[in-house]
Amino acid sequence: MDPIRKMTSEQPHIIEQPNVASAPKPPKQPNTSPRRSLGYVGLALLVIIVLGLGVAAYGFYRLDWSNQISVRVAKAVSLPAVIVNNKLVSYKNYDHDVSALKQYYEKQKAAQPAAVSMPSDQELKTIILDKLVQDEVLSQKAKEMSISITDQEVDNEMQNVITDAGGEELLKQSLSDLYGWGVQDFKTTVLKPYLLRQKIQTKLNSDDGLPANIDAKKRIEDVLALARDPNNKFEDLANKYNEDIASPNGGDLGYLAKQDVVAEFADAAFALEPGQISNVVRSQYGFHIIKLEEKLTSTGKESTTIPAGVETVHVRHILIKTQDIDSWLKEKVDDSKVYRLLK
């Protein structure tokens, strides 16, 4: 039962109601809620912080503020140094790389004052921003091509670097002295992009539909026909057509062990007899024609890098490059939307 109706039925007499219109209103009490007061304070602080970061960002990008406080703010809030296809590349990454490069040049300048020219701060900035843009475009394109690098692959390559450096402690010391880096910095900044480039290069090389590869295949077949002609000297053809800058002297590669070259090249070279010329050999670098000059067991005198007792070959070659990653990457960078936020 409605309680108002119940009260009315139990009290039959009329209760006089006050005249609401004429009754004075009680004074409004001020709101002293601590929660609301703290909310105002928090909002005020948020506005101050946002405005402060906005001023810092404006000064950082437009006025080229580079004092310690500005740099720390840029790192702490992950201000971008560059934007590549709507992907932010943080200032923290930029500062990490530019500091390392600057330290490297300072070390080289101290060791060889007359031989080393120290780049300006603006030149260092340009070098690192270009690298960051290339690395980001490379990463984006690798994802589109379903190419990735595993931690195990990085660790395996790291072991090769450690071996070449003469041991892990020597490598750590060199990284610290030259760049101010630890091993993880080297893996992230150098090894991972390097391995990514290698995988993309391999995929580009195997794509027979690329115009550059179609052209390279035709040219290497034309050169092979010339090399088979006994009236032509292989050395002269190499000087004219070879695109390998590491073998300018008639395509001469010197003495090689199997582990010195990629497997496809090694298999073809070691299968030849002295004076014999191979068919077209395809590797990750392009198309090769190989001529075997000599095959022997090393005495240790033929090469400073090959110990005695190792089977070696002395070869010349002609290389016609397939689609190389440098020109491919430049094209992809040129096609990208890049906003460099640093002056």
TARASUL-V712719 format. One record per pair of residues at least 24 apart in sequence whose ideal C-beta (glycine too) atoms are under 8 Angstrom apart, sorted by the first residue. I is the first residue (numbers start at 0). J is the second residue. Records with the same first field share a line. If there is no record, write none. Layout:
I: J  J
This chain:
52: 76
60: 340  341  342
61: 342
63: 341  342
70: 94
78: 340
79: 340
80: 128  131  339  340  341
81: 128  131  132  135  337  338  339  340  341
82: 336  337  338  340
83: 132  135  136  139  335  336  337
84: 135  136  139  335  336  337
85: 336
86: 135  139
88: 131  132  135
90: 341
92: 131
93: 127  128  131  341
95: 184  188
96: 127  130  131  188
97: 123  124  127
98: 179
99: 178  179  180  184  188
100: 126  127  178
102: 177  178  179
103: 177  178
106: 176  177
124: 341
128: 339  341
132: 332  335  337  339
133: 328  332
134: 192
136: 328  331  332  335
137: 192  195  196  199  328
138: 195
140: 199  328  331
141: 195  198  199
144: 199  202
146: 195  198  199  202
148: 191  194  195  198
152: 194
153: 186  190  191  194
156: 190  193  194
157: 182  185  186  190
160: 185  190
196: 324
197: 283
199: 324  327
200: 283  323  324
201: 283
203: 321  322  323  324  327
204: 281  282  283  284  285  321  322
206: 322
209: 321  322
211: 321  322  323  326
212: 321  322
215: 285  286  319  320  321  322
216: 286
218: 319
219: 279  285  286  287  288  317  319
220: 279
222: 288  317  319
223: 278  279  288
226: 276  288  290  317
227: 276
233: 276  290  315  317
234: 315
236: 317
237: 315  316  317
240: 317  319
241: 316  317  318
242: 285  318  319  320
243: 284  316  318
246: 315  316  318
249: 315
250: 290  315  316  317
251: 315
252: 314  315  316
253: 301  302  313
254: 297  301  302  305  311  312  313
255: 311  312  313  314
256: 297  305  309  310  311
257: 310
259: 304  305
264: 289  316
268: 312  314
269: 294  310  312
271: 312  314
284: 318  320  321
285: 318  319  320  321  323
286: 318  319  321
287: 316  317  318
288: 316  317
289: 314  315  316
290: 314  315  316
